Amino acid sequence: MQTLYLTVNWFFGIAFWVWGVAGLRYDFLSSLICILISALLLPPVRIFIYNRTKLVIPSLVRFMAVVCLFSISIVLSA
């Protein structure tokens, strides 16, 4: 189960990063939100934040943050 969890995080983290970087020319704020979503999902970024702040963000809180940020991104780009 842990392998599936990491694979899904990597896949969606990279997908949101590519989407955010590719959209920077068209909609800056929505793209920044997508890059923030990728930062919440990518394991190396989470480890970096943990090492700096000792802050652990639970999976459910991260999931809710991703859903909310994605909704905001969609509303801003429409």
C-alpha positions as CSV (number, residue, x, y, z in Angstrom):
1,M,0.0,0.0,0.0
2,Q,2.9,2.4,0.8
3,T,4.3,1.9,-2.8
4,L,0.9,2.7,-4.3
5,Y,0.7,5.8,-2.1
6,L,4.2,7.0,-3.1
7,T,3.5,6.3,-6.8
8,V,0.3,8.3,-6.8
9,N,2.0,11.2,-5.0
10,W,4.9,11.2,-7.5
11,F,2.5,11.0,-10.5
12,F,0.2,13.8,-9.4
13,G,3.0,15.9,-8.0
14,I,4.9,15.8,-11.3
15,A,1.6,16.3,-13.3
16,F,0.7,19.4,-11.3
17,W,4.2,20.8,-11.6
18,V,4.3,20.4,-15.4
19,W,0.8,21.9,-15.6
20,G,1.8,24.8,-13.4
21,V,5.1,25.5,-15.3
22,A,3.4,25.2,-18.7
23,G,0.6,27.6,-17.8
24,L,2.8,30.4,-16.3
25,R,2.6,32.4,-19.6
26,Y,-1.2,32.2,-19.7
27,D,-2.6,32.4,-16.1
28,F,0.1,33.2,-13.5
29,L,-1.9,32.8,-10.3
30,S,-3.5,29.5,-11.3
31,S,-0.1,28.2,-12.3
32,L,1.4,29.2,-9.0
33,I,-1.4,27.3,-7.2
34,C,-0.7,24.2,-9.3
35,I,3.0,24.5,-8.4
36,L,2.0,24.8,-4.7
37,I,-0.1,21.6,-5.1
38,S,2.8,19.8,-6.5
39,A,4.9,20.9,-3.5
40,L,2.3,19.4,-1.2
41,L,2.5,16.1,-3.1
42,L,6.1,15.5,-4.0
43,P,7.9,13.5,-1.2
44,P,11.3,15.3,-1.5
45,V,9.6,18.7,-0.9
46,R,7.7,17.3,2.1
47,I,10.9,15.9,3.5
48,F,12.7,19.2,3.0
49,I,9.9,21.1,4.8
50,Y,9.9,18.6,7.6
51,N,13.6,18.9,8.1
52,R,13.4,22.7,8.2
53,T,10.3,23.1,10.4
54,K,9.6,19.6,12.0
55,L,6.0,20.1,10.8
56,V,4.2,17.0,9.8
57,I,1.1,17.5,7.6
58,P,-1.3,14.6,7.9
59,S,-2.4,12.9,4.7
60,L,-6.1,13.9,5.2
61,V,-5.1,17.5,5.7
62,R,-2.9,17.4,2.6
63,F,-5.7,15.8,0.5
64,M,-8.2,18.5,1.6
65,A,-5.7,21.3,0.9
66,V,-5.0,19.8,-2.6
67,V,-8.8,19.6,-3.3
68,C,-9.4,23.2,-2.1
69,L,-6.4,24.6,-4.0
70,F,-7.3,22.8,-7.2
71,S,-10.9,24.2,-6.9
72,I,-9.5,27.7,-6.5
73,S,-7.2,27.2,-9.4
74,I,-10.1,26.1,-11.7
75,V,-12.2,29.1,-10.6
76,L,-9.4,31.5,-11.2
77,S,-8.6,30.1,-14.6
78,A,-12.3,30.3,-15.8
